[in-house]
């Protein structure tokens, strides 16, 4: 259902929604104990198009072996979602200005800490996109930074969270 246009239902803010996204998250006990709290947190995310993603609580939050180190955890997904929203906006804006991007790689990180109310929260996400342009087809340094600022302003996920989203962009080539 990701990206499906909707014709009603409201967003809760008094406006009609632009799109509706969905996922199915499934956990099955599988016969292990439960009430003692020593059950595995591994589960599966299902998305449109048939993709299945092994998921689990983070081993930083729920210790191994109750978490699955090889699976995607919600904190990693949160960081990746913000990066994955920023990147296509950056590519689109660069293309509109006639620049040619050969490669975009972001080694984004998130910090799980305490918020102002003392609750555990993702307090900051730092995007570190490294962008390579075709020779002679990239912006100057100031315009490069402005493109990342514009991409950040366009990313509706960054606008949807209270986490501080930082950008430390670096360009190579071009």
NORSUL-V638059 format. One line per field, one symbol per residue. ss: DSSP state (A for helix, B for strand, O for the rest). psi: psi as a letter, one per 30 degrees, with the letter a starting at -180 (. if undefined). burial: 1 if it has 16 or more other C-alpha atoms within 10 Angstrom, else 0. A space follows every 10 residues. Layout:
# NORSUL-V638059
ss->???
psi->???
burial->???
This chain:
# NORSUL-V638059
ss->OOOBOOOOOO OOOOOOOOOB OOOBBBOOOO OOOOOOOOOO OOBBBBOAAA OBBBBBOOOO OOOOOOOOOO OBBAAAAAAA AAAAAAAAAA AAAAAAOOOO BBBBBBOOBB BBBBOOOOOB BBBBBBBOBB BBBOOOOOOO AAAAAAAAAA AAAAOOOAAA OOOBBBBOOB BBOO
psi->fkgkklgafl ffgglklelk lllkjkkkeg flleffghlk gkakkkllfg kkjklllkff ejlkgfljef lkleeeeeee eeefeeeeee eeeeefgglj kekjkkillk jjakafggkk ljfkkjkikk kklkkgglll eeeeeeeeee eeffjfeeff lfkkjlkikk lka.
burial->0000000000 0000000000 0000000000 0000000011 1111101000 0000111100 0000011110 1110100111 0111111011 1011000011 1001010111 0000000000 1111111110 1110000110 0001101100 1101101100 0010101011 1001
